[in-house]
Amino acid sequence: MPNNLENESAEKSSADSEDIVLSSYVAYNRKVFPKIVDLHVEDGATIADVTYGRGNFWTDVPDEKYKVYKTDIDPEKSPDSEEGVDCRDLPYEDGEIDCVVLDPPYAEGFFRRNKDHLAGNGSHSNFRSNYSTGDVHTGGSKYHQAVLDLYFEAGKEAKRVLNDDGVFVVKVGDEVSSNTQYLTHIQITNFYERELRFYTKDLFVVERHNKPSVSGMHNQVHARKNHSFFMVYKMDGEPQNILETS
């Protein structure tokens, strides 16, 4: 029979385990994001959320914990800029920011030029109103490459404004486009490490609560995506995930 001391030790161990930050959650973004910044960003840091949207990431983060610059390409969702801010052209000085948060649209359907073919119908109508305007400038790239180019250019700008030990928190999801599987989180990590010399500090998997909607699918050939990633990159580390070939 365990004595009282053993019971107290077991209870303390259980309480400590509840505070451990895990690598995957079935949870809303607003529940996972505070764990990420609490683990990787110091209190009082200056954070630029450059795709602020409706501010869902910050719902459970105390206002006084960080100094947050809240901007978005949509002026109506950009509290700190009347004209809106493109994540690829930030209004900050070199090395001014401690942490950049990036959460752009990560499905090629949000970038289609034909407004009749834009993503975001039905249960995803909120995404359509936020992103699917057909007006996002992609430099001429199309489909999945347009998604990658946005991440690449935003990454370059994040590196410019981050200080030497800065943190880059990126939300991303993989996708199937034109019946082809694209592991976007790996593609952007390859670019960020090889071209921008970021160190990939951490990865978090967020699984959605409900089943994704399916329409017009007659012969399934890929698993339907029901998860996304928060990637954490650091300025003050050596890239570790670049495969060198002889």
N, C-alpha and C positions, 0 to 999 in steps of 0.2 A: 504494500500500500504506500503510495507516495505521501511524504509529509508535507506540511504547509509550505516549507521553503521550496520544495520541488514544484508545488502548484504555482507559487508566485513566479518562479523562474519560467515555467511553461507559459504563463499568461503574458509575461514580459516579452518572451520570444515571439509569441503570436502577434502582439501589438507591434513589435518591430517589423515583422514580416509584412504587415499591412502597409507600412510606409515605404517599402521597397518599390522603386520605379521599375516597371516591367517593360519588355520590348514589344508587347502586343496587347490590345484591348478591344473588347466589344463595347464600344462607347461612342458618344458624340465627340466631335473635334474639341468642343469647348471644355470637355472633361479631361482630355488627354493633353492638350496644349499647355495648361498650367504646370503639369508635371515635367514637361520638356524644358520650359524656360526656368523652372525652379532648379532643375538639375544642372543646366548648362549656362545660365546667364546670372551674373551676380546682381544682387539687389542694388537699386539705384542706377543701373545701366541705362544708357540711351538706346532705345530700340526704334527702328523705322519699320513699321508695317506698311509695305509699299503696295499691297493689294487689299486694303482694309475691308472693302465691301460693307457688310452690315456689322462688322466688329464682333462676330460670333466667337472668335478665338479668345477674346478678352473678357467674356461674361463672368468667369470665375477667377479672374486675376485681380487682386486688390489694386485700386487706382494709384496708391502711393508707392507701390513696389518698384515701378520703373518709370522713366520718362519716355513716353511713347509718342512718336510722330505718326499720325494716322492719315495716310494718303491713299488715293485710288485714282484710276484713270477716269472714272465717272465723278464729275464734280459734286454730285449730290451725295456721294458716299465717301467724300474726301474732307473730313472735318478740318484738317490743317492746311487746306489749299482750296481757294475759291474756284480755281480754274481746272483742278484735277492734275494728277501727276502720273506720267508714264513710268512704270518700273524700270524701263530701259534708259531713262533720262532723269535722274534724281537731282533735286535741288540742294544737295549737301556737298560740303567740301571734302577733299580727299582725306581719308582716315578719320572722319568726324564721328562715325557711328560705332557703337559697341556690338549691335546685333541687327541684322536685317531679316525680316520675315516675308516670305514670298509664297503666295498661293494663287497662281494664275489658273485659268481654265486649262485642264489637261486632257481634253478630248478634242479630236480634230473637228468634230461637228460644230464646235463653237466658232470656228474660223471660216466657215463656208461663206462665199460671197453671195450666193443665191439665197435670199432671205426665206424662200419657201422650203429650203432644205436645212435650215439651221437646227442645231440640237436644242433640247430644252422644252419639248412638248410634254403634255400630260403631267405626271407626277414630278417632273423636273422643270415646271414652268418658272419656278423661282430662279433657276440658273439662266433660263432664257432672258428674263427681264434684267438680270445683272450683267450677262456677258454676251449673249447671242444677238449682236446687233448687225453683224456683217461688216462692221467698220473698223475692226482691229487691224492695224497695219502689220503685215508680216514680211515686208520686204520682197514680195513676189513668191515666197514659198507657199506650198499648198499641203493640205491634208496633214499627215502626222509630222512632216518636216516643219510645218508652220508651228506646231506645238513645241518641237525641239528648239527651233530658232528663238522663240520667245524666252524659253528657259536659259538658253545660251547667252543671249544679249542681257537679260536681267542679271545673270550670274556675273558677267563682266562688270556691270555697273555696281553690283553689290561689293565686289572685290575692291573697287575704287574707293567707295565711301567707308568701308570697314577699317578699323584700326588694326594694328599688327597682331592682336590676339582676339580679333573679332569672331563672332559666331553668325553663321548663316543657316537659318531654319527654313526648310523648303517643303511644301506640301505637294505631293505628286501621286498620280495614279497611272498604272499601266493601261494599255488599251489594245483592242483589236480593231484595225482599220483596213478596209478593203480586203477583208478576210485574211489579214496578216497579223500575227502576234508581235507586239512591240513592248519590250520591257523598259519602259521609259525611265524608271528609277535607276536602272543600270546605265542607260545611255547618257543621262545627264551626269551621273557620277563619273563615268569615263571622261566626259568633257571637263567637268569641274576639277578633277584630279590632274589629268594630263595637260590641259591647256591653261588652267587658272591656278594650279598647284594648291588647291584646297586639300585638307585632310578630312576624310569621312569619319567623323567622331561617333555618330550613332545613327540608328535606324529604328523607327517605331511603326508597327503595323496597326492600322485602325480598321476593324471590321464593322460593316454596317449592321444595324439592328434588324432591318426588314429585308426581304428578298428584292433584288433588283427587278425592275419591270422589263418585260420582254414582249416585243411586237414584231410580227413579220418573220419569225424564225421557223423555218420548216425542217432544216437539217442542221442540228448543232454540231460544230466541229471544234469549238474552243470552249473552255470553262468560262462561264459568265463571271465577270469581275464583281466581287462584293467586298473588296478591301482597297485601301489606299495607304500611302506612306507619309510619315514625317521624316525627312532626312536632315541630319545635323552635320554641317561642315564647319571646319575651323581654319583660321588663317595661320595659326602658330603650330603647325605640324607638317610632317612629310607625308605626301601621298603614299598609301599602302596598297591600293587596289588596281594599280596599273600593271598589266601582264606584259612582261618584256619577252619578245620572241627573238630567237637566234637567227 
